C-alpha cells in the first residue's frame, strides 16, 4: 500500500518546493484513518496539514487537483 502513495508524496513535496525550496516536508509512511498529517517546517515555524488519501492520489492523476493543492499550499507555506 505504501508504494501506491510514493509518486503522490513526491508530487506533494515538489509542489511545496515550487513555492519555497527551504520548507522541510515530513509525510508519514502510512495514513491514519485515511488521512496523512503532513508537517511543513521552515526555520522554527512548523505547520501541519491534513490531506486525505484520495487527495494525495489525485495529485498524480489529475492536474486540476494538483493546481488546487498548489493554491492551498501557497496559503500555508
Order of alpha helices (4+ residues) and beta strands (2+ residues): alpha-beta-beta-beta-alpha-alpha
